Amino acid sequence: MIADINIDPVYKNYPERYVAIKDGLWDAVHPVYGGILKSVRAKTDAGKRLWLTGHSLGGGCAALAAFRLHYEDR
């Protein structure tokens, strides 16, 4: 619920774009992002394809995680 209520933007500057991300989403994903990255790398290094999905707040978190995987960690 806190992630949904907190709507102040977090601004991030990536080489390809400057983005404003909802603070609550950033706070929900950021603490677990290292684990997500490690898991994704293990799966993709093994040749597997992944889909990041979620519903409602989880969908926003999945989209943010996918965005960070693409723009921060290629």
Secondary structure, DSSP 4 states (H G I P E B T S, - for coil): -HHHH---EEEEEETTEEEEEEHHHHHHHGGGHHHHHHHHHHHHHTT-------STHHHHHHHHHHHHHHHHH-
